[in-house]
Amino acid sequence: MSFDIKFSPSYLVMLVSVHLFALIAVASTNISLWIGVALWIIVLVSLFYQGYRYTRGMEFWKNVQLDKKQLTLTDRRGDEWDAVLLQQTVVTPICIVLCVKIEERKLCQLIFPDAMQVDAFRAFRVRLKFY
C-alpha cells in the first residue's frame, strides 16, 4: 500500500513556534549582550536551515510504500530506498514519528495529519501499528 506525503503547514508552524520560544528564552535571560546576539543568530540560522530543508531539501520523503515484508521510501528527487522500520517509530492520532534505517543510517521524519488525506493518514497509522 502506497502513501503520498505532501507539504504540511502544521510542521512549519511547529518549527517556527519552537524557534520563537527559544528566542524568547534567550531574550529573557540575564546574559551579556554579545552572547545574547550570538544565540539569536544561531537560533535564526537554525530556523532558516530547517525551513529550507523541509521546503526544498531532498531528505524528506514524498511517498512511503508499506507492504507486508518491505518498506520503500521515495524522496523528492524520485530515488527509491529500501528501509527497515525501527522500533523508535511513534504512532499517535496527532502525528507520526517515522524512524527507519537506510543503509546503516537511521533517519526520522515527523508526519502531521495535514501531510496526507484523512483516510490515508488513518490507514497509514493502522498499518504502522501492526507492521
C-alpha positions in Angstrom: 0.0 0.0 0.0 1.4 3.4 -1.0 1.0 6.6 0.9 1.8 10.1 -0.5 3.3 12.7 1.8 2.8 16.3 0.9 3.7 19.7 2.3 2.5 20.2 5.9 1.7 23.7 7.2 1.5 22.2 10.8 5.1 21.2 10.6 6.2 24.7 9.7 4.0 26.2 12.4 5.6 23.9 14.9 9.1 24.7 13.6 8.5 28.5 13.9 6.9 28.1 17.3 9.8 26.1 18.8 12.4 28.6 17.5 10.3 31.6 18.7 10.2 30.1 22.2 14.0 29.7 22.0 14.4 33.3 21.0 12.1 34.4 23.9 14.1 32.3 26.3 17.3 33.9 25.2 15.8 37.4 25.4 14.5 36.8 28.9 17.8 35.5 30.4 20.3 37.8 32.1 23.4 37.2 29.8 25.8 39.6 28.2 24.7 41.4 25.1 27.2 39.7 22.7 26.3 36.2 23.9 22.6 37.0 23.5 23.2 38.3 20.0 25.2 35.2 19.1 22.5 32.9 20.4 19.8 34.8 18.5 21.9 34.4 15.3 22.3 30.7 16.0 18.5 30.2 16.5 17.6 32.2 13.4 20.1 30.4 11.3 18.7 27.1 12.6 15.2 28.2 11.7 16.1 29.2 8.2 18.1 26.0 7.7 15.4 23.7 9.0 12.7 25.6 7.0 14.9 25.2 3.8 15.5 21.5 4.5 11.7 20.9 4.8 10.6 23.0 1.9 13.4 22.5 -0.6 15.6 19.7 0.8 15.8 16.2 -0.5 16.0 14.4 2.8 12.2 14.3 3.2 10.1 11.6 1.7 7.2 12.2 -0.7 6.0 8.6 -0.8 6.0 5.6 1.6 5.2 2.2 0.3 4.4 -0.3 3.1 4.0 -3.9 2.1 3.8 -7.0 4.3 7.6 -7.5 4.3 9.1 -4.4 2.7 9.2 -0.6 3.4 10.1 1.5 0.4 10.7 5.3 0.6 10.7 7.7 -2.3 12.5 11.1 -1.8 11.7 14.3 -3.5 14.2 13.5 -6.3 12.3 10.3 -7.1 15.0 8.0 -5.7 13.7 4.9 -4.0 15.2 3.4 -0.9 14.6 0.1 0.8 14.2 0.7 4.5 13.8 -1.1 7.8 11.2 0.3 10.2 12.7 0.9 13.6 11.1 0.3 17.0 11.6 4.0 17.8 8.7 4.8 15.4 5.9 6.6 17.4 2.3 6.5 16.1 -0.3 8.8 17.7 -3.5 10.4 16.4 -1.7 13.8 16.4 1.4 12.8 14.5 3.7 10.0 13.4 7.4 9.9 14.0 8.6 7.6 11.3 12.0 6.2 12.1 13.7 4.0 9.6 17.2 2.6 8.8 18.5 3.0 5.3 22.0 1.6 4.6 23.2 1.7 8.2 21.8 5.2 8.6 19.0 6.0 11.0 16.5 8.7 9.9 13.3 10.0 11.5 10.6 12.2 9.9 7.7 13.9 11.7 4.5 13.5 9.8 1.4 15.5 10.7 -2.2 14.6 9.6 -2.3 17.5 7.1 0.5 16.0 5.2 -1.8 13.3 3.9 -5.5 12.9 3.2 -7.5 12.0 6.3 -8.3 8.4 5.3 -4.7 7.8 4.1 -3.3 9.1 7.4 -5.6 6.8 9.4 -4.8 3.8 7.2 -1.0 4.6 7.5 -1.3 4.8 11.3 -3.0 1.4 11.4 -0.5 -0.2 9.0 2.4 1.1 11.1 0.9 -0.1 14.4 0.6 -3.7 13.0 3.7 -3.8 10.8 
